[in-house]
Amino acid sequence: MIPQRTATSSTLTLHVNDTAHTVTVDHRATLLDVLREQLDLTGSKKGCDHGQCGACTVLLEGRRANSCLLLAVAHDGAHLTTVEGLGDEERPHPLQQAFHERDAFQCGYCTPGQIVSGVGMLCEAAEGHPSHATRREELQRATGAPAELDRDEIRERMSGNLCRCGAYPHIVEAIEDVREYAGGGTDHASRRTEEVTA
């Protein structure tokens, strides 16, 4: 009896930065591989390739995700936002602008992941999601109330993103500068709209 061969690739659609892309992917390809190699979106970086450094962070359905750990084939129809979708040179996202103003980077390799994670973290806090550093008094408030973002809370929420150069103080300052934009939703278009109307 001849063994059956199974397909090793599939065609799927990914909605990246509000644009639908139909791609054929190897079943072993991660979202990071597809973003970088097939869609030419190279902002997300491959650092550790083990989900420990955060350089590959994207927003998947509005939540932070390490794209190096996720098989693309499992995310047909998913909506993703990469650093390229947050803003551009003419209209940067408020957090991108704050990183620039606060000099919150040195070599810059981790910066795209830091910024995407920061945007996701601000949205999570605005939706009331607690962290391990959230104070007991805050946990007792009504569910869904925005979380207060002091320096300890920001550091805890950003702990999944590593910076080899040690720019952490400036990263925290940049996030503090844009706390007011928290709650703009997880889709980058709504954040831009809120930015203009704020």
Secondary structure as UniProt FT lines:
FT   STRAND          9..16
FT   TURN            17..18
FT   STRAND          19..26
FT   TURN            27..28
FT   HELIX           31..33
FT   HELIX           34..38
FT   TURN            55..56
FT   STRAND          57..60
FT   TURN            61..62
FT   STRAND          63..66
FT   TURN            67..68
FT   HELIX           72..75
FT   TURN            76..77
FT   STRAND          79..81
FT   HELIX           83..85
FT   HELIX           94..102
FT   HELIX           111..126
FT   TURN            127..128
FT   TURN            132..133
FT   HELIX           136..139
FT   TURN            143..144
FT   HELIX           151..157
FT   TURN            158..160
FT   TURN            164..165
FT   HELIX           168..177
FT   HELIX           179..181
FT   TURN            182..183
FT   HELIX           188..197
//
